[in-house]
Amino acid sequence: MTAWRLLDTGARDGAWNMACDVALMARARRTGEAVFRVYAWVRPTLSFGRHEAARWHYDAHAIAAAGVDVVRRPTGGRALLHQREVTYSITAPVVAGESLAASVRQFNRLLLDALHALGVDAREASASRPLRPEGAACFALPGAGELTLAGRKLVGSAQVRQDGALLQHGSILLDDDQGRIAGFATGPYRPPAPAASLREALGPNAAYEPVRNALLHVVTEASGAQSTEELVLTPDEAFQGSPGFDDALVQFRDAAWTWRQ
């Protein structure tokens, strides 16, 4: 059984957050441990999917004028505005013979257990959902297996696998800020329908700390540990022996790389 560790890095900038996830994936490959990380963003940040065509679809000057940072994720998917949310990442060795879909279902179970513990009636979207329209942002429609509230997308997740390790990360919306993305488009843009948010279900209790606590508690129980503290990993421990973090940070801060397509 894979050993789990827990890490809360708080609010950081977009490049740091993405470099951290990449470094943790390398750590999983090296140590065989899984890390469940919770984090936030110091500034609103628009992230593009790894292979998303962004250069001709979004206005870099309009984004900067709005006080929004830009980063490109190491995972796929569409544009996503990180602002009022709790972000999670899971890095782990790939289990031999386990499909991507199977690991997503396993991780969804952890997320659902945490959301249900908070009193949020979140559910997995069915496979019969319509396809997301071409050019639409991440939260425009839930895809099969994504987590929803009252039929609308609540959690946007993506997974990538490289050399025997995986990274899955995603956004759990405290409030819906996704409509702002339309103001950054260079041409016709289909604004997404309102996304679901924890504010609808939890009111003033929709905040980083209680959501983080619920997530870490669920992972602690799943690991069989006696307490959350047994599994806590410090950032120094996380990056020990992971020189790839510095190289990844340079890449994610490179505007030419971010806007390369």
C-alpha positions as CSV (number, residue, x, y, z in Angstrom):
1,M,0.0,0.0,0.0
2,T,1.4,3.4,-0.9
3,A,2.5,5.6,2.0
4,W,0.8,9.0,2.3
5,R,2.2,12.3,3.4
6,L,0.3,15.6,3.9
7,L,1.5,19.1,2.9
8,D,-0.1,22.6,3.2
9,T,1.9,25.2,1.4
10,G,-0.6,28.0,1.8
11,A,-0.8,30.9,-0.7
12,R,2.0,31.1,-3.3
13,D,2.3,32.6,-6.8
14,G,1.3,30.5,-9.8
15,A,4.8,29.6,-11.0
16,W,5.8,28.4,-7.6
17,N,2.6,26.3,-7.2
18,M,3.2,24.6,-10.5
19,A,6.9,24.0,-9.9
20,C,6.0,22.5,-6.5
21,D,3.6,20.0,-8.1
22,V,6.2,19.0,-10.6
23,A,8.9,18.6,-7.9
24,L,6.5,16.5,-5.8
25,M,5.8,14.2,-8.8
26,A,9.6,13.7,-9.1
27,R,9.6,13.0,-5.3
28,A,6.9,10.3,-5.7
29,R,9.0,8.7,-8.4
30,R,12.0,8.7,-6.2
31,T,10.5,7.7,-2.8
32,G,7.4,5.7,-3.6
33,E,5.4,8.0,-1.3
34,A,2.1,9.8,-2.2
35,V,1.7,13.4,-1.1
36,F,-1.7,15.1,-0.7
37,R,-1.0,18.9,-0.9
38,V,-3.4,21.7,-0.2
39,Y,-2.6,25.3,-1.4
40,A,-3.9,28.7,-2.5
41,W,-2.8,31.6,-4.7
42,V,-1.4,35.0,-3.6
43,R,-2.9,36.7,-6.6
44,P,-5.7,35.8,-9.1
45,T,-4.1,33.6,-11.7
46,L,-5.3,32.5,-15.1
47,S,-3.9,29.0,-15.9
48,F,-3.8,27.4,-19.3
49,G,-3.8,23.7,-20.0
50,R,-0.4,22.2,-21.0
51,H,-1.3,22.0,-24.7
52,E,-4.0,24.7,-24.8
53,A,-3.8,27.2,-27.6
54,A,-3.8,30.5,-25.7
55,R,-1.7,33.0,-27.6
56,W,-4.4,33.9,-30.2
57,H,-7.3,33.5,-27.8
58,Y,-6.4,35.6,-24.8
59,D,-5.2,39.2,-24.4
60,A,-2.1,39.3,-22.3
61,H,-2.3,43.1,-21.8
62,A,-6.0,42.9,-20.6
63,I,-5.1,40.1,-18.2
64,A,-2.2,42.1,-16.8
65,A,-4.3,45.3,-16.5
66,A,-6.8,43.4,-14.5
67,G,-4.1,42.4,-12.0
68,V,-4.2,38.8,-13.0
69,D,-1.1,36.6,-13.3
70,V,-0.8,33.9,-16.0
71,V,0.8,30.4,-15.8
72,R,0.6,27.2,-17.8
73,R,-0.2,24.0,-16.0
74,P,1.8,20.8,-16.4
75,T,-1.6,19.0,-16.9
76,G,-4.1,19.3,-19.7
77,G,-7.4,21.0,-19.9
78,R,-8.8,24.5,-20.5
79,A,-8.4,28.0,-19.1
80,L,-9.1,28.3,-15.4
81,L,-9.1,31.3,-13.1
82,H,-7.6,30.6,-9.7
83,Q,-8.9,33.1,-7.1
84,R,-11.3,32.2,-4.4
85,E,-10.7,28.4,-4.2
86,V,-9.0,25.6,-2.3
87,T,-6.5,23.8,-4.6
88,Y,-5.3,20.3,-4.0
89,S,-2.7,18.1,-5.7
90,I,-2.0,14.4,-5.4
91,T,1.4,13.1,-6.5
92,A,2.0,9.4,-6.3
93,P,3.8,6.5,-8.0
94,V,1.6,4.9,-10.7
95,V,0.2,1.6,-9.5
96,A,1.0,-1.2,-12.0
97,G,-2.0,-2.0,-14.1
98,E,-4.2,0.8,-12.7
99,S,-5.8,2.9,-15.4
100,L,-6.0,6.7,-15.3
101,A,-9.8,6.5,-14.9
102,A,-9.4,4.1,-12.0
103,S,-7.0,6.4,-10.1
104,V,-9.3,9.4,-10.7
105,R,-12.2,7.5,-9.2
106,Q,-10.0,6.6,-6.2
107,F,-9.0,10.2,-5.7
108,N,-12.6,11.4,-6.3
109,R,-13.6,9.2,-3.4
110,L,-11.3,11.1,-1.0
111,L,-12.6,14.5,-2.3
112,L,-16.2,13.4,-2.0
113,D,-15.7,12.1,1.5
114,A,-14.2,15.4,2.6
115,L,-17.0,17.4,0.9
116,H,-19.7,15.2,2.4
117,A,-18.1,15.6,5.8
118,L,-18.5,19.4,5.3
119,G,-22.2,18.9,4.5
120,V,-21.8,19.4,0.7
121,D,-23.9,17.1,-1.5
122,A,-21.3,16.8,-4.2
123,R,-21.6,14.0,-6.8
124,E,-19.7,12.6,-9.7
125,A,-21.0,13.7,-13.1
126,S,-22.4,10.9,-15.3
127,A,-20.9,9.7,-18.5
128,S,-23.9,11.0,-20.4
129,R,-23.0,14.7,-20.0
130,P,-22.6,16.7,-23.3
131,L,-19.1,17.4,-24.5
132,R,-17.6,20.8,-23.4
133,P,-18.0,23.2,-26.3
134,E,-14.8,23.9,-28.3
135,G,-13.0,26.9,-26.9
136,A,-14.9,26.8,-23.6
137,A,-13.2,27.3,-20.3
138,C,-12.6,24.5,-17.8
139,F,-15.8,25.1,-15.8
140,A,-18.1,25.5,-18.7
141,L,-19.5,22.0,-18.3
142,P,-18.7,19.1,-16.1
143,G,-17.1,16.1,-17.9
144,A,-17.8,12.5,-17.0
145,G,-16.5,11.7,-13.5
146,E,-16.0,15.3,-12.5
147,L,-17.5,16.5,-9.2
148,T,-20.6,18.6,-9.3
149,L,-23.1,20.3,-7.0
150,A,-26.7,20.5,-8.1
151,G,-25.6,19.4,-11.6
152,R,-23.0,22.2,-12.0
153,K,-19.2,21.7,-11.9
154,L,-17.7,22.3,-8.4
155,V,-14.2,20.7,-8.8
156,G,-12.1,20.9,-11.9
157,S,-9.3,18.3,-11.9
158,A,-6.7,17.0,-14.4
159,Q,-4.1,14.2,-14.2
160,V,-0.8,13.7,-16.0
161,R,1.6,10.6,-15.8
162,Q,5.3,10.7,-16.5
163,D,7.9,7.9,-16.0
164,G,6.0,5.9,-13.4
165,A,4.6,8.8,-11.4
166,L,1.4,10.9,-11.6
167,L,0.2,14.3,-10.7
168,Q,-3.5,15.1,-10.3
169,H,-4.5,18.6,-9.2
170,G,-7.7,20.5,-9.1
171,S,-9.7,23.5,-7.9
172,I,-12.5,23.4,-5.4
173,L,-14.4,26.6,-5.8
174,L,-15.2,28.7,-2.8
175,D,-16.8,31.3,-5.0
176,D,-17.4,31.4,-8.8
177,D,-14.9,33.7,-10.5
178,Q,-14.8,31.9,-13.8
179,G,-17.0,34.5,-15.6
180,R,-14.1,36.9,-15.5
181,I,-12.3,34.8,-18.1
182,A,-14.6,36.1,-20.9
183,G,-13.2,39.6,-20.4
184,F,-9.7,38.3,-21.4
185,A,-10.8,36.7,-24.7
186,T,-9.6,38.3,-27.9
187,G,-12.6,37.2,-30.0
188,P,-16.0,35.7,-29.6
189,Y,-16.2,33.7,-26.4
190,R,-19.0,31.6,-25.0
191,P,-19.2,32.6,-21.3
192,P,-19.5,29.6,-19.0
193,A,-22.7,28.9,-17.2
194,P,-22.3,29.7,-13.5
195,A,-20.2,27.2,-11.8
196,A,-21.1,25.7,-8.4
197,S,-19.3,26.9,-5.3
198,L,-19.0,26.0,-1.7
199,R,-20.5,29.4,-0.8
200,E,-23.9,28.0,-2.0
201,A,-23.7,25.1,0.3
202,L,-21.8,26.4,3.3
203,G,-22.4,30.2,3.3
204,P,-19.9,32.0,5.5
205,N,-18.2,28.7,6.4
206,A,-16.9,28.4,2.9
207,A,-13.2,29.1,3.7
208,Y,-9.8,27.7,3.1
209,E,-9.1,26.3,6.6
210,P,-12.2,24.1,7.2
211,V,-12.0,22.7,3.6
212,R,-8.2,22.0,4.1
213,N,-8.9,20.3,7.5
214,A,-11.6,18.1,6.0
215,L,-9.4,17.0,3.1
216,L,-6.4,16.2,5.3
217,H,-8.6,14.4,7.8
218,V,-10.0,12.1,5.1
219,V,-6.6,11.3,3.7
220,T,-5.3,10.6,7.3
221,E,-8.2,8.1,7.8
222,A,-7.6,6.5,4.4
223,S,-3.9,6.0,5.3
224,G,-4.7,4.3,8.6
225,A,-2.6,6.8,10.6
226,Q,-3.6,7.6,14.1
227,S,-3.5,11.4,13.6
228,T,-2.9,13.9,10.8
229,E,0.3,15.1,12.5
230,E,1.9,11.7,11.8
231,L,1.8,12.4,8.1
232,V,2.7,16.1,7.9
233,L,5.5,16.9,5.5
234,T,7.4,20.2,5.6
235,P,8.3,22.1,2.4
236,D,12.0,21.5,3.2
237,E,11.4,17.8,3.5
238,A,9.3,17.8,0.3
239,F,12.1,19.4,-1.8
240,Q,15.0,17.6,-0.3
241,G,16.8,15.7,-3.1
242,S,14.5,17.4,-5.7
243,P,16.8,19.8,-7.7
244,G,14.2,19.8,-10.5
245,F,12.1,22.4,-8.5
246,D,14.5,25.3,-9.4
247,D,14.5,24.4,-13.1
248,A,10.7,24.0,-13.2
249,L,10.3,27.4,-11.4
250,V,12.4,29.1,-14.2
251,Q,10.2,27.4,-16.8
252,F,6.9,28.3,-15.3
253,R,8.0,32.0,-14.8
254,D,9.0,32.2,-18.5
255,A,6.4,34.2,-20.4
256,A,7.6,32.9,-23.7
257,W,7.1,29.3,-22.5
258,T,3.6,30.2,-21.1
259,W,2.5,31.9,-24.3
260,R,4.3,29.5,-26.7
261,Q,1.0,28.4,-28.3
